Amino acid sequence: MNSERLISFRQVSVDFGERTALDNVSVLLDQKRIAVIGSNGSGKSTFARLLNGLASASRGEVRVHGIDPIRQARLLRRRVGFIFSNPDSQIVMPTVAEDIAFSLRGRGLSRTEVDERVSRMIQTHGLSHHENSAAHSLSGGQKQLLALSSVLVSEPQLIVADEPTALLDAANTRRISNHLLDEMPQQLVLVTHDLRLAERCDTALWFDQGRLRRCGEPRAVIAEYERSHP
Ligand SMILES: Nc1ncnc2c1ncn2[C@@H]1O[C@H](COP(=O)(O)OP(=O)(O)OP(=O)(O)O)[C@@H](O)[C@H]1O
């Protein structure tokens, strides 16, 4: 196992009142690209949210690269970037450039270094004509590209992406998927309903009614998932 990328769940359950969103999940993961699949309400987002402390385990233990996401929240935020399916929930600054730069605050970088990193993101992710645009004036897809840029600019070691291409057109979906899956050096946890994307990962987890039904080679896991959801 690669301890630098180790994600471990030991008998983890998450309850929301009477409802159990995750039920006694135990798994060790050290792959670079990890897909999370399953039907609506099966617990995928809850699993993803445990990785960055947005949800906490009702029982059991979660460790991300050796860090306890709740008790060591500050340390974790430096290490893990989260991309939501709804970008509105993560855009925090008025303009595109300011929002991307915001993620670099408190990192001890020079103004020049910040500006360079921000322009690189703006160019790479097709926001060149929107550098000084008000973030709220962007289209849904452009906001998604902005949210993605604001996370990637700080180069976290783990990216957790929950349906990151849901709002994107075909060309941007292809580009962002290729970036996340093939170009980016970081570890990726990708929650997706797009089974072709899941197939390109190194391992896949299939959640079913809060339980981890299968974890392993993506093609085998997906084939079984499809058989049970004809
Ligand atoms: N904050 C919450 N409060 C109450 N119930 C919740 C909360 N978050 C999730 N749940 C419930 O937990 C279960 C799992 O939800 P989760 O969002 O993890 O599913 P999902 O697999 O990501 O679904 P989808 O594919 O629809 O996004 C669902 O029954 C959901 O209603």
The ligand as a MOL file (V3000), in Angstrom:
LIG
                    3D

  0  0  0     0  0            999 V3000
M  V30 BEGIN CTAB
M  V30 COUNTS 31 33 0 0 0
M  V30 BEGIN ATOM
M  V30 1 N -27.7810 16.2140 5.3300 0
M  V30 2 C -28.6280 15.1770 5.2180 0
M  V30 3 N -29.7130 15.1000 6.0180 0
M  V30 4 C -30.5770 14.0500 5.9260 0
M  V30 5 N -30.4120 13.0130 5.0700 0
M  V30 6 C -29.3590 13.0460 4.2520 0
M  V30 7 C -28.4080 14.1230 4.2820 0
M  V30 8 N -27.4440 13.8660 3.3550 0
M  V30 9 C -27.7890 12.6970 2.7790 0
M  V30 10 N -28.9150 12.2070 3.3120 0
M  V30 11 C -29.5840 10.9410 2.9390 0
M  V30 12 O -28.5920 9.9230 2.9030 0
M  V30 13 C -28.8120 9.0620 1.7920 0
M  V30 14 C -27.5630 9.0430 0.9280 0
M  V30 15 O -27.4230 10.3240 0.3150 0
M  V30 16 P -26.2180 10.7020 -0.6530 0
M  V30 17 O -26.3520 12.1370 -0.9940 0
M  V30 18 O -24.9570 10.2440 -0.0310 0
M  V30 19 O -26.5510 9.7920 -1.9240 0
M  V30 20 P -25.8970 9.7910 -3.3850 0
M  V30 21 O -25.5520 8.3710 -3.6840 0
M  V30 22 O -24.8220 10.7860 -3.4840 0
M  V30 23 O -27.1440 10.2240 -4.2850 0
M  V30 24 P -27.2420 11.0180 -5.7090 0
M  V30 25 O -26.7120 10.0900 -6.7640 0
M  V30 26 O -28.7140 11.2150 -5.8230 0
M  V30 27 O -26.4820 12.3000 -5.5760 0
M  V30 28 C -30.0470 9.5590 1.0840 0
M  V30 29 O -31.1430 8.7970 1.5210 0
M  V30 30 C -30.1750 10.9960 1.5430 0
M  V30 31 O -31.5140 11.4150 1.5720 0
M  V30 END ATOM
M  V30 BEGIN BOND
M  V30 1 1 1 2
M  V30 2 1 2 3
M  V30 3 2 2 7
M  V30 4 2 3 4
M  V30 5 1 4 5
M  V30 6 2 5 6
M  V30 7 1 6 7
M  V30 8 1 6 10
M  V30 9 1 7 8
M  V30 10 2 8 9
M  V30 11 1 9 10
M  V30 12 1 10 11
M  V30 13 1 11 12
M  V30 14 1 11 30
M  V30 15 1 12 13
M  V30 16 1 13 14
M  V30 17 1 13 28
M  V30 18 1 14 15
M  V30 19 1 15 16
M  V30 20 2 16 17
M  V30 21 1 16 18
M  V30 22 1 16 19
M  V30 23 1 19 20
M  V30 24 2 20 21
M  V30 25 1 20 22
M  V30 26 1 20 23
M  V30 27 1 23 24
M  V30 28 2 24 25
M  V30 29 1 24 26
M  V30 30 1 24 27
M  V30 31 1 28 29
M  V30 32 1 28 30
M  V30 33 1 30 31
M  V30 END BOND
M  V30 END CTAB
M  END
